[in-house]
Amino acid sequence: MDSINKLLDQDRQIIWHPYSAVNSDLPIFPVKSAQGVRIKLMDDRELIDGMSSWWSAIHGYNHPVMNRALNYQLESMAHVMFGGLTHQPAVDLACKLVEITPKSLQTVFFSDSGSVAVEVAMKMAIQYWYSRNKPNKQKMLSIRHGYHGDTFAAMSVSDPVNGMHSLFASSLAQQFFADAPDCKFHQDCTDHDLRSFLEQLEKYHHQIAAVILEPIVQGAGGMRFYSPTFLKRVRELCNQFNVLLILDEIATGFGRTGKLFACEHAKIEPDIMCLGKALTAGYMTLAATMTTTEIASSISNHEPGIFMHGPTFMANPLACTMGLASIDILLNSSWQNKIQQIENILKIRLKACLDFPQVKDVRVIGAIGVVELHHPVNLKTIQPQFVKEGVWLRPFNKLIYIMPPYIINKDELCYLINAIIKIISRMK
Ligand SMILES: *Cc1c(COP(=O)(O)O)cnc(C)c1O
């Protein structure tokens, strides 16, 4: 017990956690190990994981096939620089990504995190228009309630209120924002849903390099789901106004919404796509920005003749190996059935939450279940309650949500759902 308290003390004093303060009085739980859908704490309590470590651990933890692939790659090489050198894991993963993503996407730029993949996407769009003699197209158009990461450019296209843009005002690039659509996933989008988006395009398209948004599911900006018909219209309008479309599939990619990539719901293809999170199933930090042959050649064949980006750990071999292994595991499983089963259970069982006056909305798509409350939760009190129930969930603001590893079974999923129902029932 002493060693646990010492660890917690040191952690509290010197380490920043995500969106946290040092010396915070929020509870924090030390983990000993993780296996399958279970996270084991240092005090030996076991929690059923409902978060997939923020969308990433889709096959659960400590997966034997993933572990073997990692060890195998480690014996030949952990890392080499990617300037002037290449290797099999990078080439194999790039080929695989080109094969499984929408067919217009034919080239791959590897980076280390989702935020950087978004930065790279924005730079690609700007450099493309520069190469087409339209150097004034440097701005982005996004929709409110989005989330694209925490670095400056990624932050500049995330929701201005959630992202506290006012705090960073004079350091942050000014972008254009349209209202998010009100149409739910199963509804058709109306002219009303598109009005603000169309207005921004009409007014500013000469300055706009690209539209950037999360397809179908807006994740960390509010877990909102919108209609594929909106996305379809956005694609048409981007073509009409000579603006590129960047789809940020960092959260939605690799099956989470029931399709391999969420843009498939709308049967559209982006000009640039960002991948991250589940790309390596939570093993290594890796992201990718993909684009078309047309954009890639235009950038490459025009002064300065190169794309202006190149991270130190670009295409890290261990990370690429994990990407390949994860995609193989996913595509060799009956993932569509699995996600469908998770969706069915979430839809049937999570509905019970609607009986509580504290609950404003319950929504489910694929392996994502969201309970929206009327008021923000108190993380300090609710987090220990979930842990006491034996589940790992991490609510934010008014949202309690589940996005479990795809390997979760029915009993484990129902256990998670029951814990949510129990804890909401105790709320005042
Ligand atoms: C998490 C996320 C990001 C940022 O990824 P990081 O790896 O945290 O930098 C960007 N876009 C979306 C949609 C995300 O969910």
The ligand as an ORCA input file, in Angstrom:
! r2SCAN-3c Opt
* xyz 0 1
  C      -8.326     12.173    -30.712
  C      -8.621     12.898    -31.951
  C      -7.653     13.729    -32.552
  C      -6.296     13.986    -31.945
  O      -5.508     12.850    -31.859
  P      -4.264     12.832    -30.824
  O      -3.620     11.506    -31.110
  O      -4.851     12.929    -29.459
  O      -3.388     13.971    -31.164
  C      -7.986     14.341    -33.740
  N      -9.194     14.168    -34.305
  C     -10.131     13.370    -33.759
  C     -11.447     13.198    -34.456
  C      -9.889     12.730    -32.553
  O     -10.841     11.973    -31.991
*
